[in-house]
Amino acid sequence: MSTSTTLDGARTGSTPVVLGGTRAALWLFGTVLLGVALYYFIGIDQGATSVFGNDTHVHEFVHDARHFLGFPCH
């Protein structure tokens, strides 16, 4: 005898999320903006070319992630 129970009429599968065109464009823009910012801070910001000048805190904070993802930094 099985101890698991199921609800009658329970849905199986997923329900799609329907977004309007403007809302979908805003989500796409926000996602791309976040991706570009993460790419900059992990892959490009290296102290000498940093938007923060000679401050290397961001570089040191993501240093191991940079090497793990294959970005050279030395």
C-alpha positions in Angstrom: 0.0 0.0 0.0 1.3 3.4 -0.9 1.5 6.1 1.7 1.6 9.0 -0.8 -1.6 10.8 -1.7 -2.6 12.9 -4.6 -5.2 15.7 -4.9 -8.0 15.1 -7.2 -7.9 17.5 -10.1 -4.3 18.6 -9.4 -2.5 20.0 -12.4 0.5 18.4 -13.7 2.9 20.4 -15.8 3.7 24.1 -15.8 1.6 27.2 -16.5 3.2 29.7 -18.9 3.6 33.3 -17.8 2.0 35.6 -20.3 3.6 39.1 -20.5 2.6 42.0 -22.6 5.0 43.4 -25.2 6.1 46.4 -23.1 6.6 44.4 -20.0 8.5 41.7 -21.8 10.8 44.4 -23.3 11.4 45.9 -19.9 12.4 42.4 -18.5 14.7 41.8 -21.5 16.3 45.2 -21.1 16.8 44.7 -17.3 18.2 41.2 -17.8 20.7 42.4 -20.5 21.7 45.4 -18.4 22.4 43.1 -15.4 24.3 40.7 -17.6 26.5 43.5 -19.1 27.2 44.9 -15.6 28.2 41.4 -14.3 30.4 40.8 -17.4 32.1 44.2 -16.8 32.8 43.6 -13.1 33.9 40.0 -13.5 35.6 40.1 -16.9 36.8 43.6 -17.7 37.4 45.7 -14.6 41.0 45.2 -13.8 42.2 48.1 -11.7 44.3 49.9 -14.5 41.2 50.2 -16.7 38.7 50.4 -13.9 36.0 53.0 -13.7 36.9 53.3 -10.1 40.5 54.5 -10.8 43.3 52.9 -8.9 40.9 51.2 -6.5 41.2 47.4 -7.0 38.5 46.3 -4.5 36.2 45.0 -7.2 39.1 43.2 -8.9 40.1 41.4 -5.7 36.5 40.6 -4.8 35.9 38.7 -8.0 39.5 37.5 -8.6 38.9 33.8 -8.1 35.7 33.9 -10.2 37.6 35.6 -13.0 40.1 32.8 -13.1 37.4 30.1 -12.8 35.6 31.6 -15.8 38.8 31.8 -17.9 39.5 35.5 -17.8 43.2 36.4 -17.5 43.9 39.2 -15.0 47.7 39.3 -14.6 
